[in-house]
Amino acid sequence: MDKTMEKWFFMRPGFSTFRLEPDKHRQFLFGERDRQQRQVLLGALEEACYSREGHKAAVFGDYGRGKTHQCYNIMYEIERRSLPLVPVYIKCSAYKSKEPFASLFKEMILKHPSSELQRIAQGYQRLVQKKEAPPLQDIVRHEDIAHVMSTGLAAIAIEPVKNSMRWLGGEAKVEMGLIGTGLQSQLADSLEFGGVLRGLAHMFLTIDGKVPLYLVDEAERIQNVTNTDTYYSWVASLRELTEILSVAMVFLIGAKTRDELPTLFVLDEIVRRIGVTNYIEFTNPGSEDIEEFLVELLQTSIRKGDVPEPHRTALSPGALDSSLPEELRRIVDDDPEKLRCFPFEPDAFSEFVQQLSGGELSNKPSEVLIRLQKAAQRAMRNNKPTISSKIVDEINSEGF
């Protein structure tokens, strides 16, 4: 079938759909409001790096608000701006009531590339041998952890490195015979997790001059941990990790209001370590924000003039062509307002924005993209070059 969305709606190179995937489209962040929110968080992360410290934050907002996309965009901006941070993305699992903290901590360790940890461990050991850095025992204050970090992570072969990462993450029954004998079977205590992270952060700072940044997405799932003993183990572990100055941590939490935050994140001992002013709420957009989001998205993804300035560096040179395809010019009759609203007809565009901004469940970027994609597909199925009010109403009536 040669009937594709990119051809039907004259999309720029790099776009074949109106849906945005956080990983694939991480270089784009549409709407001035969302870019301002990103700048607040990214600015705080950068400022903390000036003193080689790690910023702590808790970002919360409605489900589908775009927190994951913000997260990936921040990682893109860190790379683009060459900030001294090592970003690591973790998506929380569906935790059970007795889920051990090691389930999260193991992800924090294993999401580092094994070759990267091998490189910094080998580099650090060379400095220790030359008396230019303190032994890891002085940093982590745990003999077994120091041994595994200095011997296992610095191994020449990659397999012992991977086994060491699993052991350091708190996994049980890891084959450690080649790394050392008499090691404890599993790390499970909050102080041990803190020692591991303190050692990694120290090596990153010493070798690369960078601070590790852990972006913990869907952290609302921590609320599922309800067993009393397990819960307090999580409290103690998070308290220990957020106390480490040379580690940055950002928790992204699905919560419509501050009152819906998981209990763990409103405990005084956790709030104090993250910082009251570092709890950032991503509120849902209003009608003006939704309209701006759509206009920017459509102007960036469709060949209808100049690309909006914030997105020019994110596109390939070939996608920056500002000329209008002749067929598109004919469809919009050289009318600036029709061109601005394309692929919608102007009245359909206004109605689309009104419907989205007026619903309790629809006023969020994820719903905007779902409905836009569905409306575009419906227009194509009906062999229509534009999205009409009739299509917009059809899509709206098919939901709740």
SEKOL-459864 format. One line per 10 residues: number of its first residue (from 0); for each residue x, y, z of C-alpha. Coordinates in steps of 0.02 Angstrom, whole numbers, plus 50000, padded with zeros to 5 digits. Example, Ala and Ser with C-alpha at 12.3 -4.5 7.8 and 13.67 -1.06 7.14 Angstrom:
0	50615:49775:50390 ~ 50684:49947:50357;
***
This chain:
0	50000:50000:50000 ~ 50077:50165:49944 ~ 49952:50270:50042 ~ 50061:50331:50186 ~ 50035:50471:50309 ~ 50200:50555:50268 ~ 50152:50572:50085 ~ 49969:50614:50116 ~ 50008:50758:50233 ~ 50174:50816:50155;
10	50278:50774:50308 ~ 50461:50822:50326 ~ 50600:50693:50320 ~ 50610:50608:50490 ~ 50421:50607:50517 ~ 50302:50470:50462 ~ 50168:50492:50596 ~ 50095:50622:50713 ~ 50126:50512:50864 ~ 50280:50555:50966;
20	50385:50420:51050 ~ 50488:50483:51199 ~ 50646:50392:51144 ~ 50633:50415:50956 ~ 50579:50598:50963 ~ 50674:50651:51119 ~ 50750:50800:51029 ~ 50580:50884:51016 ~ 50484:50972:51154 ~ 50333:51068:51090;
30	50258:51219:51177 ~ 50344:51362:51268 ~ 50267:51309:51433 ~ 50345:51137:51429 ~ 50513:51207:51376 ~ 50509:51327:51524 ~ 50473:51183:51642 ~ 50618:51086:51566 ~ 50733:51236:51588 ~ 50692:51247:51773;
40	50743:51066:51802 ~ 50888:51064:51680 ~ 50952:51229:51750 ~ 50950:51160:51927 ~ 51045:51004:51871 ~ 51176:51111:51783 ~ 51195:51231:51931 ~ 51226:51087:52051 ~ 51365:51025:51937 ~ 51464:51185:51967;
50	51506:51120:52140 ~ 51510:50938:52080 ~ 51349:50901:52171 ~ 51194:50807:52115 ~ 51025:50893:52113 ~ 50876:50801:52187 ~ 50697:50828:52125 ~ 50524:50751:52121 ~ 50422:50793:51966 ~ 50238:50750:51973;
60	50089:50772:51860 ~ 49938:50688:51782 ~ 49959:50524:51690 ~ 49995:50560:51507 ~ 50054:50737:51546 ~ 50220:50708:51458 ~ 50339:50675:51602 ~ 50426:50531:51513 ~ 50452:50638:51358 ~ 50522:50777:51467;
70	50640:50649:51542 ~ 50707:50592:51373 ~ 50721:50771:51313 ~ 50825:50815:51465 ~ 50944:50671:51423 ~ 50955:50737:51245 ~ 50993:50914:51306 ~ 51126:50850:51427 ~ 51215:50769:51280 ~ 51189:50918:51164;
80	51253:51043:51292 ~ 51395:50929:51352 ~ 51342:50946:51534 ~ 51450:50850:51660 ~ 51314:50724:51698 ~ 51295:50536:51666 ~ 51107:50512:51638 ~ 51032:50341:51676 ~ 50847:50310:51640 ~ 50751:50186:51748;
90	50568:50139:51729 ~ 50495:50067:51888 ~ 50419:49894:51878 ~ 50250:49838:51942 ~ 50311:49818:52121 ~ 50226:49700:52242 ~ 50187:49730:52425 ~ 50348:49643:52484 ~ 50459:49702:52340 ~ 50638:49726:52404;
100	50726:49890:52370 ~ 50855:49791:52271 ~ 50727:49778:52130 ~ 50749:49964:52097 ~ 50932:49975:52146 ~ 50983:49834:52030 ~ 50908:49931:51884 ~ 51006:50085:51935 ~ 51169:49987:51924 ~ 51131:49877:51773;
110	51071:50023:51665 ~ 51252:50083:51660 ~ 51341:50003:51511 ~ 51458:49870:51578 ~ 51600:49935:51469 ~ 51578:50108:51546 ~ 51592:50044:51725 ~ 51740:49936:51673 ~ 51827:50089:51599 ~ 51806:50201:51752;
120	51852:50060:51873 ~ 52011:50020:51777 ~ 52055:50204:51765 ~ 52026:50229:51950 ~ 52133:50079:51998 ~ 52277:50149:51896 ~ 52265:50310:51998 ~ 52261:50210:52161 ~ 52418:50116:52109 ~ 52506:50281:52076;
130	52448:50347:52245 ~ 52347:50482:52156 ~ 52177:50426:52224 ~ 52121:50348:52389 ~ 52078:50162:52393 ~ 51892:50128:52370 ~ 51889:50053:52545 ~ 51910:50230:52612 ~ 51760:50289:52510 ~ 51632:50149:52530;
140	51689:50086:52701 ~ 51637:49908:52661 ~ 51771:49779:52625 ~ 51672:49666:52509 ~ 51600:49811:52407 ~ 51771:49891:52389 ~ 51846:49726:52332 ~ 51712:49693:52201 ~ 51722:49870:52134 ~ 51911:49873:52123;
150	51934:49694:52063 ~ 51772:49638:51981 ~ 51724:49798:51890 ~ 51904:49823:51836 ~ 51922:49646:51767 ~ 51993:49626:51593 ~ 51854:49509:51536 ~ 51679:49581:51525 ~ 51588:49432:51606 ~ 51660:49461:51781;
160	51614:49645:51761 ~ 51432:49600:51725 ~ 51426:49479:51872 ~ 51500:49612:51985 ~ 51366:49736:51929 ~ 51229:49611:51971 ~ 51305:49577:52143 ~ 51326:49763:52178 ~ 51145:49790:52128 ~ 51087:49672:52265;
170	51051:49517:52161 ~ 51065:49351:52251 ~ 51152:49191:52192 ~ 51278:49276:52078 ~ 51431:49174:52032 ~ 51574:49272:52111 ~ 51706:49136:52127 ~ 51823:49217:51999 ~ 51814:49384:52089 ~ 51839:49331:52269;
180	51799:49201:52401 ~ 51706:49231:52563 ~ 51601:49374:52493 ~ 51431:49397:52574 ~ 51296:49315:52469 ~ 51191:49471:52438 ~ 51185:49658:52474 ~ 51019:49705:52555 ~ 51050:49843:52681 ~ 51023:50029:52649;
190	51201:50070:52704 ~ 51268:49943:52580 ~ 51168:50018:52436 ~ 51232:50189:52489 ~ 51410:50124:52489 ~ 51394:50057:52312 ~ 51322:50219:52244 ~ 51449:50324:52338 ~ 51589:50222:52262 ~ 51521:50235:52085;
200	51492:50421:52101 ~ 51668:50447:52168 ~ 51744:50352:52021 ~ 51640:50446:51891 ~ 51690:50612:51969 ~ 51873:50565:51980 ~ 51892:50491:51805 ~ 51767:50591:51701 ~ 51728:50741:51809 ~ 51544:50696:51795;
210	51398:50667:51914 ~ 51283:50516:51888 ~ 51101:50565:51862 ~ 50965:50436:51893 ~ 50798:50476:51813 ~ 50671:50362:51898 ~ 50511:50359:51795 ~ 50339:50298:51852 ~ 50396:50311:52032 ~ 50213:50310:52088;
220	50229:50119:52083 ~ 50328:50128:52244 ~ 50157:50153:52326 ~ 50124:49967:52294 ~ 50254:49922:52426 ~ 50138:49904:52576 ~ 50218:49772:52687 ~ 50274:49865:52843 ~ 50451:49796:52856 ~ 50482:49810:52669;
230	50412:49987:52663 ~ 50529:50049:52798 ~ 50674:49966:52709 ~ 50630:50072:52556 ~ 50621:50228:52665 ~ 50791:50194:52740 ~ 50869:50156:52571 ~ 50799:50310:52483 ~ 50851:50415:52630 ~ 51028:50347:52615;
240	51039:50374:52426 ~ 50966:50550:52426 ~ 51094:50600:52557 ~ 51239:50570:52437 ~ 51289:50742:52374 ~ 51382:50680:52221 ~ 51230:50589:52150 ~ 51084:50671:52057 ~ 50912:50592:52067 ~ 50749:50644:51984;
250	50589:50549:52023 ~ 50448:50564:51897 ~ 50282:50526:51981 ~ 50108:50503:51910 ~ 49996:50603:52027 ~ 49857:50725:51982 ~ 49889:50830:52139 ~ 50017:50843:52277 ~ 49894:50753:52391 ~ 49906:50598:52280;
260	50095:50578:52296 ~ 50152:50411:52367 ~ 50167:50419:52555 ~ 50354:50389:52547 ~ 50382:50551:52452 ~ 50291:50659:52579 ~ 50385:50594:52732 ~ 50479:50736:52815 ~ 50643:50641:52809 ~ 50628:50617:52619;
270	50559:50791:52582 ~ 50703:50868:52680 ~ 50832:50776:52576 ~ 50750:50813:52409 ~ 50705:50991:52458 ~ 50533:51071:52470 ~ 50566:51186:52323 ~ 50624:51039:52217 ~ 50449:50963:52208 ~ 50393:51018:52035;
280	50213:51002:51974 ~ 50178:50980:51788 ~ 50000:51045:51774 ~ 49890:51001:51627 ~ 49888:51127:51483 ~ 49746:51248:51449 ~ 49670:51287:51280 ~ 49806:51413:51232 ~ 49942:51288:51278 ~ 49859:51150:51178;
290	49841:51263:51027 ~ 50024:51316:51038 ~ 50077:51134:51056 ~ 49979:51085:50900 ~ 50036:51232:50794 ~ 50219:51198:50835 ~ 50202:51011:50806 ~ 50116:51032:50638 ~ 50235:51168:50579 ~ 50383:51058:50625;
300	50321:50894:50553 ~ 50238:50960:50393 ~ 50323:51050:50249 ~ 50227:51211:50266 ~ 50357:51348:50283 ~ 50495:51383:50406 ~ 50526:51263:50549 ~ 50494:51346:50720 ~ 50658:51413:50788 ~ 50667:51298:50943;
310	50669:51143:50831 ~ 50786:51191:50690 ~ 50940:51114:50768 ~ 50846:50950:50796 ~ 50810:50922:50611 ~ 50923:50867:50469 ~ 50969:51002:50341 ~ 50856:50921:50212 ~ 50706:50937:50329 ~ 50728:51125:50346;
320	50663:51162:50170 ~ 50539:51305:50190 ~ 50458:51287:50019 ~ 50276:51229:50003 ~ 50233:51079:49895 ~ 50123:51135:49751 ~ 49986:51013:49798 ~ 49981:51081:49976 ~ 49974:51259:49908 ~ 49823:51208:49804;
330	49736:51125:49952 ~ 49750:51280:50063 ~ 49716:51404:49920 ~ 49865:51508:49976 ~ 49764:51556:50131 ~ 49883:51586:50281 ~ 49752:51531:50408 ~ 49713:51371:50313 ~ 49899:51336:50301 ~ 49922:51367:50488;
340	49784:51243:50533 ~ 49827:51109:50404 ~ 49794:50962:50406 ~ 49638:51027:50495 ~ 49514:51143:50416 ~ 49513:51305:50519 ~ 49343:51275:50601 ~ 49391:51093:50637 ~ 49555:51150:50717 ~ 49463:51268:50835;
350	49338:51134:50881 ~ 49477:51006:50908 ~ 49566:51121:51032 ~ 49403:51161:51121 ~ 49357:50979:51143 ~ 49528:50934:51212 ~ 49541:51079:51333 ~ 49365:51053:51400 ~ 49380:50871:51454 ~ 49447:50809:51620;
360	49536:50661:51539 ~ 49582:50740:51372 ~ 49678:50898:51418 ~ 49851:50820:51408 ~ 49980:50797:51268 ~ 49958:50608:51256 ~ 49772:50626:51216 ~ 49809:50767:51092 ~ 49925:50651:50996 ~ 49807:50502:51002;
370	49661:50602:50933 ~ 49767:50693:50804 ~ 49833:50527:50738 ~ 49659:50451:50736 ~ 49583:50601:50647 ~ 49721:50600:50516 ~ 49696:50415:50484 ~ 49508:50440:50468 ~ 49534:50578:50340 ~ 49647:50464:50239;
380	49522:50320:50246 ~ 49389:50439:50180 ~ 49509:50503:50046 ~ 49498:50679:50116 ~ 49650:50796:50103 ~ 49604:50883:50266 ~ 49524:50845:50434 ~ 49348:50916:50441 ~ 49236:50961:50588 ~ 49135:50806:50549;
390	49288:50695:50576 ~ 49334:50788:50736 ~ 49157:50761:50805 ~ 49160:50578:50754 ~ 49322:50547:50847 ~ 49259:50641:51000 ~ 49097:50543:51007 ~ 49187:50376:51002 ~ 49267:50400:51172 ~ 49200:50409:51349;
***
